[in-house]
Amino acid sequence: MPELNKKLKKKRKISINTSNPAIIYLISSVKGLVVLAIGLSVVSVIIMKSTDFNLFTKFIIYGLVIFGGFLSGFFANKKLKCRGIVNGTVASLAFAIIFSLICIIAMRFNISPEILILFPVSIVGGIVGGIISANS
């Protein structure tokens, strides 16, 4: 009977099949999106508290998008361990698509040209992240 209790007390680990590159790209994109959400939350609080900060918000947002794309490309290539440019591009493209969809839904399907700027900005960050991950 004690053996049965030990078996019941063991926690089952949920494992995701990470051999599929598409799953790796999505997971790394979500990691980049989480960092982006945290960064945007901090920036929004700072903007609410100050008035002089509004001049630089667009540049800070683009910097955060570059960093989110960088992290998604970095994490994807860290897991796949080959072709840093390709992995960084695909992971950051997934990051940009998910982030753009969130923005479009939040803006009630009003597509602005600034959303289209997110794609090359995040892809550049993802390429750099993939290259750095491949060389480290």
DSSP file with accessible surface (Angstrom, degrees, kcal/mol):
  #  RESIDUE AA STRUCTURE BP1 BP2  ACC     N-H-->O    O-->H-N    N-H-->O    O-->H-N    TCO  KAPPA ALPHA  PHI   PSI    X-CA   Y-CA   Z-CA
    1    1 A M     >        0   0  162      0, 0.0     4,-1.8     0, 0.0     3,-0.2   0.000 360.0 360.0 360.0 -38.7    0.0    0.0    0.0
    2    2 A P  H  >  +     0   0   92      0, 0.0     4,-1.9     0, 0.0     5,-0.1   0.852 360.0  55.7 -62.6 -31.1    2.8    2.5    0.7
    3    3 A E  H  > S+     0   0  147      1,-0.2     4,-2.1     2,-0.2     5,-0.2   0.891 105.0  51.9 -67.4 -36.8    4.1    2.0   -2.8
    4    4 A L  H  > S+     0   0   91      1,-0.2     4,-2.2    -3,-0.2    -1,-0.2   0.907 108.4  50.9 -65.1 -40.5    0.7    2.9   -4.3
    5    5 A N  H  X S+     0   0   80     -4,-1.8     4,-1.9     1,-0.2    -1,-0.2   0.882 109.0  51.6 -63.9 -38.5    0.7    6.1   -2.3
    6    6 A K  H  X S+     0   0  145     -4,-1.9     4,-1.0     1,-0.2    -1,-0.2   0.903 110.2  48.8 -65.3 -39.0    4.2    7.0   -3.6
    7    7 A K  H  < S+     0   0  144     -4,-2.1     3,-0.2     1,-0.2    -2,-0.2   0.877 111.8  48.8 -67.8 -37.7    3.0    6.4   -7.1
    8    8 A L  H  < S+     0   0  128     -4,-2.2    -1,-0.2     1,-0.2    -2,-0.2   0.837 108.7  54.0 -70.8 -31.4   -0.1    8.6   -6.6
    9    9 A K  H  < S+     0   0  168     -4,-1.9     2,-0.2    -5,-0.2    -1,-0.2   0.702  83.9 102.0 -77.2 -20.3    2.0   11.4   -5.1
   10   10 A K  S  < S-     0   0  156     -4,-1.0     2,-0.3    -3,-0.2    -3,-0.0  -0.478  75.5-128.0 -65.7 131.3    4.3   11.6   -8.0
   11   11 A K        -     0   0  193     -2,-0.2     2,-0.5     1,-0.0    -2,-0.1  -0.627  16.6-125.5 -81.7 138.5    3.4   14.5  -10.1
   12   12 A R        -     0   0  239     -2,-0.3     2,-0.5     1,-0.0    -1,-0.0  -0.710  20.7-138.0 -84.2 129.9    2.9   13.8  -13.8
   13   13 A K        -     0   0  195     -2,-0.5     2,-0.6     1,-0.0    -1,-0.0  -0.754   9.3-139.2 -90.1 130.3    5.1   16.0  -15.9
   14   14 A I        -     0   0  162     -2,-0.5     2,-0.4     2,-0.0    -1,-0.0  -0.786  24.1-167.4 -88.3 121.4    3.4   17.4  -19.0
   15   15 A S        -     0   0  111     -2,-0.6     2,-0.4     2,-0.0    -2,-0.0  -0.918  11.4-149.5-115.4 140.2    5.7   17.3  -21.9
   16   16 A I        -     0   0  105     -2,-0.4     2,-1.0     2,-0.0    -2,-0.0  -0.884  30.1-111.4-105.3 136.4    5.4   18.9  -25.2
   17   17 A N    >   +     0   0  111     -2,-0.4     3,-0.6     1,-0.2     6,-0.1  -0.536  39.4 177.1 -68.0 102.8    6.9   17.3  -28.3
   18   18 A T  T 3   +     0   0   56     -2,-1.0    -1,-0.2     1,-0.2     6,-0.1   0.213  59.2  88.0 -97.4  16.6    9.6   19.8  -29.0
   19   19 A S  T 3   +     0   0   89      4,-0.0    -1,-0.2     5,-0.0    -2,-0.1   0.684  69.5  87.6 -84.1 -15.7   11.1   18.0  -31.9
   20   20 A N  S <> S-     0   0   76     -3,-0.6     4,-1.7     1,-0.1     3,-0.5  -0.712  72.7-148.5 -83.1 122.0    8.6   19.7  -34.3
   21   21 A P  H  > S+     0   0   58      0, 0.0     4,-2.7     0, 0.0     5,-0.2   0.848  95.2  60.3 -61.9 -31.2   10.2   23.0  -35.4
   22   22 A A  H  > S+     0   0   52      1,-0.2     4,-2.2     2,-0.2     5,-0.2   0.909 105.3  48.2 -63.5 -39.8    6.7   24.7  -35.7
   23   23 A I  H  > S+     0   0   54     -3,-0.5     4,-2.7     2,-0.2     5,-0.2   0.911 111.2  50.9 -65.4 -40.3    6.1   24.1  -32.0
   24   24 A I  H  X S+     0   0   10     -4,-1.7     4,-2.6     1,-0.2     5,-0.2   0.918 109.5  50.2 -64.2 -41.7    9.6   25.5  -31.2
   25   25 A Y  H  X S+     0   0   30     -4,-2.7     4,-2.1     1,-0.2    -1,-0.2   0.923 112.6  46.7 -63.0 -42.1    8.8   28.6  -33.3
   26   26 A L  H  X S+     0   0   90     -4,-2.2     4,-2.4     2,-0.2    -2,-0.2   0.920 112.7  48.8 -66.7 -42.8    5.5   29.2  -31.5
   27   27 A I  H  X S+     0   0   59     -4,-2.7     4,-2.2     1,-0.2    -2,-0.2   0.929 113.2  46.9 -63.6 -43.7    7.0   28.6  -28.0
   28   28 A S  H  X S+     0   0    3     -4,-2.6     4,-2.1    -5,-0.2    -1,-0.2   0.879 111.1  52.6 -68.3 -33.1    9.9   31.0  -28.7
   29   29 A S  H  X S+     0   0    0     -4,-2.1     4,-2.4    -5,-0.2    -1,-0.2   0.905 108.1  50.7 -66.7 -39.6    7.4   33.6  -30.2
   30   30 A V  H  X S+     0   0   78     -4,-2.4     4,-2.4     2,-0.2    -2,-0.2   0.898 108.0  53.1 -65.4 -38.0    5.3   33.4  -27.0
   31   31 A K  H  X S+     0   0   98     -4,-2.2     4,-2.0     1,-0.2    -2,-0.2   0.927 110.6  47.3 -61.9 -42.4    8.4   34.0  -24.9
   32   32 A G  H  X S+     0   0    0     -4,-2.1     4,-2.4     1,-0.2    -2,-0.2   0.893 111.1  51.7 -64.2 -38.5    9.2   37.1  -26.9
   33   33 A L  H  X S+     0   0   25     -4,-2.4     4,-2.7     2,-0.2    -2,-0.2   0.866 107.0  53.0 -67.0 -35.9    5.6   38.2  -26.6
   34   34 A V  H  X S+     0   0   79     -4,-2.4     4,-2.3     2,-0.2    -1,-0.2   0.938 111.0  46.0 -64.9 -44.2    5.7   37.8  -22.8
   35   35 A V  H  X S+     0   0   48     -4,-2.0     4,-2.6     1,-0.2    -2,-0.2   0.914 113.0  50.9 -64.2 -40.2    8.8   40.0  -22.6
   36   36 A L  H  X S+     0   0    3     -4,-2.4     4,-3.0     2,-0.2     5,-0.2   0.916 109.3  50.4 -62.9 -42.9    7.2   42.5  -24.9
   37   37 A A  H  X S+     0   0   53     -4,-2.7     4,-2.1     2,-0.2    -2,-0.2   0.909 111.4  48.0 -63.2 -41.1    4.0   42.6  -22.8
   38   38 A I  H  X S+     0   0  104     -4,-2.3     4,-2.2     2,-0.2    -2,-0.2   0.941 113.7  47.5 -65.0 -44.3    6.0   43.2  -19.6
   39   39 A G  H  X S+     0   0   16     -4,-2.6     4,-2.5     1,-0.2    -2,-0.2   0.917 112.0  49.0 -63.5 -42.6    8.1   45.9  -21.3
   40   40 A L  H  X S+     0   0   47     -4,-3.0     4,-2.5     1,-0.2    -1,-0.2   0.859 109.3  53.6 -66.3 -33.2    5.0   47.6  -22.7
   41   41 A S  H  X S+     0   0   68     -4,-2.1     4,-1.9    -5,-0.2    -2,-0.2   0.926 110.2  46.3 -65.6 -43.6    3.3   47.5  -19.3
   42   42 A V  H  X S+     0   0   81     -4,-2.2     4,-2.2     1,-0.2    -2,-0.2   0.930 113.7  48.9 -64.2 -43.8    6.3   49.2  -17.7
   43   43 A V  H  X S+     0   0   16     -4,-2.5     4,-2.7     1,-0.2    -2,-0.2   0.905 109.2  52.7 -64.2 -39.7    6.4   51.8  -20.5
   44   44 A S  H  X S+     0   0   54     -4,-2.5     4,-2.1     2,-0.2    -1,-0.2   0.890 108.9  49.5 -66.0 -35.9    2.7   52.5  -20.2
   45   45 A V  H  X S+     0   0   80     -4,-1.9     4,-1.6     2,-0.2    -1,-0.2   0.922 111.9  48.8 -66.8 -41.4    3.0   53.1  -16.4
   46   46 A I  H  X S+     0   0   71     -4,-2.2     4,-1.6     1,-0.2    -2,-0.2   0.911 110.3  51.3 -64.5 -40.3    5.9   55.5  -17.0
   47   47 A I  H  < S+     0   0   46     -4,-2.7    -1,-0.2     1,-0.2    -2,-0.2   0.902 108.1  52.2 -64.2 -39.0    4.0   57.3  -19.7
   48   48 A M  H  < S+     0   0  156     -4,-2.1    -1,-0.2     1,-0.2    -2,-0.2   0.852 112.5  45.8 -65.3 -32.2    1.0   57.8  -17.3
   49   49 A K  H  < S+     0   0  174     -4,-1.6     2,-0.3    -5,-0.1    -1,-0.2   0.719 115.4  43.5 -85.4 -23.1    3.2   59.2  -14.6
   50   50 A S     <  -     0   0   43     -4,-1.6     4,-0.0    -3,-0.1    -1,-0.0  -0.876  52.9-160.5-125.6 159.7    5.2   61.7  -16.8
   51   51 A T  S >  S+     0   0  113     -2,-0.3     3,-0.7     2,-0.1     4,-0.1   0.679  89.4  59.6-106.8 -25.4    4.5   64.1  -19.6
   52   52 A D  G >  S+     0   0  131      1,-0.2     3,-0.7     2,-0.1     4,-0.2   0.640  91.5  70.7 -78.8 -13.8    7.9   64.5  -21.1
   53   53 A F  G >  S+     0   0   54      1,-0.2     3,-1.3    -7,-0.2     4,-0.3   0.648  74.5  84.0 -79.1 -14.5    8.2   60.9  -22.0
   54   54 A N  G X  S+     0   0   87     -3,-0.7     3,-0.6     1,-0.3     4,-0.3   0.707  78.4  66.9 -66.6 -20.4    5.6   61.0  -24.7
   55   55 A L  G <  S+     0   0  139     -3,-0.7    -1,-0.3     1,-0.2     4,-0.2   0.812 107.2  38.4 -68.7 -30.0    8.1   62.2  -27.3
   56   56 A F  G <> S+     0   0  116     -3,-1.3     4,-2.2    -4,-0.2    -1,-0.2   0.335  83.6 102.4-104.8   7.0   10.0   59.0  -27.3
   57   57 A T  H <> S+     0   0   34     -3,-0.6     4,-2.7    -4,-0.3     5,-0.2   0.893  80.1  52.1 -64.0 -40.4    7.2   56.4  -27.0
   58   58 A K  H  > S+     0   0   98     -4,-0.3     4,-2.4     1,-0.2    -1,-0.2   0.926 112.2  46.3 -62.5 -41.6    7.3   55.3  -30.6
   59   59 A F  H  > S+     0   0  144     -4,-0.2     4,-2.2     2,-0.2    -1,-0.2   0.880 112.5  50.1 -69.1 -36.0   11.0   54.7  -30.5
   60   60 A I  H  X S+     0   0   49     -4,-2.2     4,-2.4     2,-0.2    -2,-0.2   0.911 110.2  50.3 -68.9 -39.3   10.7   52.8  -27.2
   61   61 A I  H  X S+     0   0   61     -4,-2.7     4,-2.4     2,-0.2    -2,-0.2   0.936 111.3  48.0 -64.4 -43.4    7.9   50.6  -28.6
   62   62 A Y  H  X S+     0   0   41     -4,-2.4     4,-2.5     1,-0.2    -1,-0.2   0.893 110.4  52.9 -64.6 -36.6   10.0   49.8  -31.7
   63   63 A G  H  X S+     0   0   37     -4,-2.2     4,-2.4     2,-0.2    -1,-0.2   0.908 109.4  48.5 -63.2 -40.1   12.9   49.0  -29.5
   64   64 A L  H  X S+     0   0   33     -4,-2.4     4,-2.6     2,-0.2    -2,-0.2   0.876 110.4  51.2 -67.8 -35.8   10.8   46.6  -27.5
   65   65 A V  H  X S+     0   0    1     -4,-2.4     4,-2.7     2,-0.2     5,-0.2   0.916 110.1  49.5 -66.7 -41.5    9.5   45.0  -30.6
   66   66 A I  H  X S+     0   0   74     -4,-2.5     4,-2.7     2,-0.2    -2,-0.2   0.932 112.5  48.1 -60.5 -43.4   13.1   44.5  -31.8
   67   67 A F  H  X S+     0   0   95     -4,-2.4     4,-2.6     2,-0.2    -2,-0.2   0.904 111.2  49.9 -66.3 -39.5   14.0   43.0  -28.5
   68   68 A G  H  X S+     0   0    1     -4,-2.6     4,-2.2     2,-0.2    -1,-0.2   0.920 113.2  46.1 -64.3 -42.4   10.9   40.7  -28.6
   69   69 A G  H  X S+     0   0    0     -4,-2.7     4,-2.5     2,-0.2     5,-0.2   0.895 111.3  53.7 -64.4 -39.3   11.9   39.6  -32.1
   70   70 A F  H  X S+     0   0   45     -4,-2.7     4,-2.7    -5,-0.2    -2,-0.2   0.938 110.2  46.4 -58.9 -48.2   15.5   39.1  -30.9
   71   71 A L  H  X S+     0   0   24     -4,-2.6     4,-3.0     2,-0.2     5,-0.3   0.897 111.4  50.8 -65.2 -39.3   14.4   36.9  -28.0
   72   72 A S  H  X S+     0   0    0     -4,-2.2     4,-2.1     2,-0.2    -1,-0.2   0.927 114.4  44.0 -66.7 -40.4   12.1   34.8  -30.2
   73   73 A G  H  X S+     0   0    0     -4,-2.5     4,-2.2     2,-0.2     5,-0.2   0.899 114.6  50.6 -67.1 -37.9   14.9   34.2  -32.8
   74   74 A F  H  X S+     0   0   45     -4,-2.7     4,-2.0    -5,-0.2    -2,-0.2   0.947 113.1  43.9 -64.7 -48.9   17.4   33.6  -30.0
   75   75 A F  H  X S+     0   0   69     -4,-3.0     4,-1.5     2,-0.2    -1,-0.2   0.880 113.1  52.0 -66.9 -37.1   15.3   31.0  -28.2
   76   76 A A  H  X S+     0   0    0     -4,-2.1     4,-2.3    -5,-0.3     5,-0.2   0.940 113.9  42.1 -65.2 -45.6   14.2   29.3  -31.5
   77   77 A N  H  X S+     0   0    1     -4,-2.2     4,-2.6     1,-0.2    -1,-0.2   0.808 108.2  60.4 -74.4 -26.3   17.8   28.9  -32.7
   78   78 A K  H  < S+     0   0   93     -4,-2.0    -1,-0.2    -5,-0.2    -2,-0.2   0.884 112.8  39.3 -64.0 -35.8   19.0   27.9  -29.2
   79   79 A K  H  < S+     0   0  121     -4,-1.5    -2,-0.2    -5,-0.2    -1,-0.2   0.885 123.2  38.5 -81.1 -39.7   16.6   24.9  -29.4
   80   80 A L  H  < S-     0   0   42     -4,-2.3    -2,-0.2    -5,-0.2    -3,-0.2   0.746  87.6-156.2 -86.5 -27.0   17.1   24.0  -33.0
   81   81 A K     <  +     0   0  171     -4,-2.6     2,-0.3    -5,-0.2    -3,-0.1   0.774  57.1  76.2  61.2  33.5   20.9   24.7  -33.1
   82   82 A C  S    S+     0   0   60     -5,-0.2     5,-0.2     1,-0.1    -2,-0.1  -0.970  80.0  21.3-163.2 156.9   21.3   25.3  -36.8
   83   83 A R     >  -     0   0  162     -2,-0.3     4,-2.6     3,-0.1     5,-0.3   0.945  58.4-170.3  48.9  71.1   20.7   28.0  -39.5
   84   84 A G  H  > S+     0   0    9      1,-0.2     4,-2.4     2,-0.2    47,-0.2   0.872  80.0  50.9 -61.0 -39.6   20.5   31.0  -37.3
   85   85 A I  H  > S+     0   0   95     45,-0.2     4,-2.3     2,-0.2    -1,-0.2   0.943 114.2  43.3 -66.7 -44.4   19.2   33.4  -40.0
   86   86 A V  H  > S+     0   0   68      2,-0.2     4,-2.6     1,-0.2     5,-0.2   0.945 117.0  45.3 -67.3 -47.1   16.4   31.1  -41.1
   87   87 A N  H  X S+     0   0    1     -4,-2.6     4,-2.4    -5,-0.2     5,-0.3   0.904 114.2  49.4 -64.7 -40.7   15.3   30.2  -37.6
   88   88 A G  H  X S+     0   0    0     -4,-2.4     4,-2.2    -5,-0.3    39,-0.2   0.909 112.3  48.4 -64.0 -40.1   15.5   33.8  -36.4
   89   89 A T  H  X S+     0   0   40     -4,-2.3     4,-2.1    -5,-0.2    -2,-0.2   0.943 114.3  43.9 -66.0 -46.9   13.5   35.0  -39.4
   90   90 A V  H  X S+     0   0   57     -4,-2.6     4,-2.3     2,-0.2    -2,-0.2   0.925 115.7  47.4 -67.1 -43.0   10.7   32.4  -39.0
   91   91 A A  H  X S+     0   0    0     -4,-2.4     4,-2.3    -5,-0.2    -1,-0.2   0.924 114.9  45.3 -66.1 -41.4   10.4   32.8  -35.2
   92   92 A S  H  X S+     0   0    0     -4,-2.2     4,-2.7    -5,-0.3    -1,-0.2   0.828 110.1  55.2 -74.1 -27.1   10.3   36.5  -35.4
   93   93 A L  H  X S+     0   0   68     -4,-2.1     4,-2.6     2,-0.2    -2,-0.2   0.924 109.2  47.1 -67.2 -41.8    7.8   36.4  -38.3
   94   94 A A  H  X S+     0   0   21     -4,-2.3     4,-2.5     2,-0.2     5,-0.2   0.916 112.2  51.3 -62.5 -40.7    5.5   34.2  -36.1
   95   95 A F  H  X S+     0   0    0     -4,-2.3     4,-2.6     1,-0.2    -2,-0.2   0.933 111.6  46.8 -59.4 -46.7    6.1   36.8  -33.3
   96   96 A A  H  X S+     0   0    1     -4,-2.7     4,-2.6     2,-0.2    -2,-0.2   0.887 111.7  50.4 -66.5 -39.0    5.2   39.7  -35.6
   97   97 A I  H  X S+     0   0   78     -4,-2.6     4,-2.5     2,-0.2    -1,-0.2   0.945 113.5  44.6 -65.3 -46.0    2.1   37.9  -36.9
   98   98 A I  H  X S+     0   0   46     -4,-2.5     4,-2.2     1,-0.2    -2,-0.2   0.938 115.9  46.9 -63.9 -44.9    0.8   37.1  -33.4
   99   99 A F  H  X S+     0   0   24     -4,-2.6     4,-2.4    -5,-0.2    -1,-0.2   0.908 112.1  50.5 -65.4 -39.2    1.6   40.6  -32.1
  100  100 A S  H  X S+     0   0    5     -4,-2.6     4,-2.9    -5,-0.2    -1,-0.2   0.903 109.3  51.0 -65.5 -40.7   -0.1   42.2  -35.2
  101  101 A L  H  X S+     0   0   98     -4,-2.5     4,-2.4     2,-0.2     5,-0.2   0.909 110.2  49.6 -62.8 -40.4   -3.2   40.2  -34.7
  102  102 A I  H  X S+     0   0   95     -4,-2.2     4,-2.5     2,-0.2    -2,-0.2   0.928 113.3  46.9 -62.8 -43.5   -3.4   41.2  -31.1
  103  103 A C  H  X S+     0   0   30     -4,-2.4     4,-2.0     2,-0.2    -2,-0.2   0.910 111.8  50.1 -64.9 -41.9   -3.0   44.9  -32.1
  104  104 A I  H  <>S+     0   0   28     -4,-2.9     5,-3.1     2,-0.2     6,-0.5   0.920 113.2  45.9 -65.2 -41.1   -5.6   44.6  -34.9
  105  105 A I  H ><5S+     0   0  107     -4,-2.4     3,-1.5     3,-0.2    -2,-0.2   0.921 112.5  50.9 -67.7 -40.0   -8.1   43.0  -32.5
  106  106 A A  H 3<5S+     0   0   77     -4,-2.5    -1,-0.2     1,-0.3    -2,-0.2   0.843 110.6  49.3 -67.4 -30.5   -7.4   45.6  -29.8
  107  107 A M  T ><5S-     0   0   79     -4,-2.0     3,-0.5    -5,-0.2    -1,-0.3   0.175 121.3-107.6 -94.1  17.9   -7.8   48.4  -32.3
  108  108 A R  T < 5S-     0   0  217     -3,-1.5    -3,-0.2     1,-0.2    -2,-0.1   0.921  73.5 -53.6  56.6  49.5  -11.2   47.0  -33.5
  109  109 A F  T 3 <S+     0   0  154     -5,-3.1     2,-0.8     1,-0.2    -1,-0.2   0.740  95.8 142.8  61.6  29.5   -9.8   45.8  -36.8
  110  110 A N    <   -     0   0  110     -3,-0.5     2,-0.6    -6,-0.5    -1,-0.2  -0.884  39.2-153.7 -98.4 106.5   -8.4   49.2  -37.8
  111  111 A I        -     0   0  103     -2,-0.8    -7,-0.0    -3,-0.1    -3,-0.0  -0.726  12.6-170.4 -88.4 119.8   -5.2   48.5  -39.6
  112  112 A S    >>  -     0   0   30     -2,-0.6     3,-1.2     1,-0.1     4,-0.8  -0.718  34.6-116.1-104.4 158.3   -2.7   51.3  -39.4
  113  113 A P  H 3> S+     0   0  100      0, 0.0     4,-1.0     0, 0.0     3,-0.2   0.783 111.6  68.5 -63.9 -23.2    0.6   51.6  -41.4
  114  114 A E  H 3> S+     0   0   96      1,-0.2     4,-0.7     2,-0.2     3,-0.0   0.796  92.9  58.0 -67.0 -27.4    2.5   51.4  -38.1
  115  115 A I  H X> S+     0   0    9     -3,-1.2     3,-0.8     1,-0.2     4,-0.5   0.887 102.7  53.7 -67.4 -37.0    1.4   47.8  -37.7
  116  116 A L  H >< S+     0   0  106     -4,-0.8     3,-0.6     1,-0.2    -1,-0.2   0.780 100.2  61.3 -69.2 -24.3    3.0   47.0  -41.0
  117  117 A I  H 3X S+     0   0   73     -4,-1.0     4,-1.8     1,-0.2    -1,-0.2   0.780  90.6  70.9 -70.3 -24.4    6.3   48.5  -39.8
  118  118 A L  H <X S+     0   0   11     -3,-0.8     4,-2.7    -4,-0.7     5,-0.3   0.826  88.5  63.2 -62.1 -32.2    6.4   45.9  -37.0
  119  119 A F  H <X S+     0   0   54     -3,-0.6     4,-2.3    -4,-0.5     5,-0.2   0.977 108.6  34.8 -63.2 -57.8    7.2   43.1  -39.5
  120  120 A P  H  > S+     0   0   74      0, 0.0     4,-2.3     0, 0.0     5,-0.2   0.893 118.0  55.0 -66.4 -31.7   10.6   44.3  -40.8
  121  121 A V  H  X S+     0   0   29     -4,-1.8     4,-1.7     1,-0.2    -2,-0.2   0.945 113.1  39.9 -65.0 -46.7   11.5   45.7  -37.4
  122  122 A S  H  X S+     0   0    0     -4,-2.7     4,-2.5     1,-0.2    -1,-0.2   0.866 113.0  55.7 -72.1 -33.0   10.9   42.4  -35.5
  123  123 A I  H  X S+     0   0   39     -4,-2.3     4,-2.6    -5,-0.3     5,-0.2   0.908 105.6  51.7 -66.6 -38.8   12.4   40.3  -38.3
  124  124 A V  H  X S+     0   0   84     -4,-2.3     4,-2.2     1,-0.2    -1,-0.2   0.939 111.6  47.4 -60.9 -44.3   15.6   42.3  -38.1
  125  125 A G  H  X S+     0   0    2     -4,-1.7     4,-2.4     1,-0.2    -2,-0.2   0.905 112.0  50.1 -62.3 -39.9   15.7   41.6  -34.4
  126  126 A G  H  X S+     0   0    0     -4,-2.5     4,-2.7     2,-0.2    -2,-0.2   0.884 108.9  51.3 -66.9 -38.5   15.0   37.9  -34.9
  127  127 A I  H  X S+     0   0   49     -4,-2.6     4,-2.5   -39,-0.2     5,-0.2   0.943 111.8  46.8 -63.3 -45.1   17.8   37.6  -37.5
  128  128 A V  H  X S+     0   0   67     -4,-2.2     4,-2.7    -5,-0.2     5,-0.2   0.924 113.2  49.6 -64.0 -41.0   20.2   39.2  -35.1
  129  129 A G  H  X S+     0   0    0     -4,-2.4     4,-2.4     1,-0.2    -2,-0.2   0.912 111.2  48.9 -63.9 -40.5   19.0   36.9  -32.3
  130  130 A G  H  X S+     0   0    0     -4,-2.7     4,-2.0     2,-0.2   -45,-0.2   0.907 112.5  47.8 -65.7 -40.1   19.3   33.8  -34.4
  131  131 A I  H  X S+     0   0   61     -4,-2.5     4,-1.9   -47,-0.2    -2,-0.2   0.934 113.0  47.5 -67.1 -44.5   22.8   34.7  -35.5
  132  132 A I  H  X S+     0   0   79     -4,-2.7     4,-0.8     1,-0.2    -2,-0.2   0.906 112.6  49.9 -64.1 -39.7   24.0   35.5  -32.0
  133  133 A S  H  < S+     0   0    7     -4,-2.4     3,-0.4    -5,-0.2    -1,-0.2   0.879 110.1  50.5 -66.3 -35.3   22.4   32.2  -30.7
  134  134 A A  H  < S+     0   0   51     -4,-2.0    -1,-0.2     1,-0.2    -2,-0.2   0.844 113.3  45.7 -70.8 -32.0   24.2   30.3  -33.5
  135  135 A N  H  <        0   0  134     -4,-1.9    -1,-0.2    -5,-0.1    -2,-0.2   0.506 360.0 360.0 -90.2  -5.1   27.5   31.8  -32.7
  136  136 A S     <        0   0   93     -4,-0.8    -3,-0.0    -3,-0.4    -4,-0.0  -0.544 360.0 360.0 -99.9 360.0   27.3   31.4  -28.9
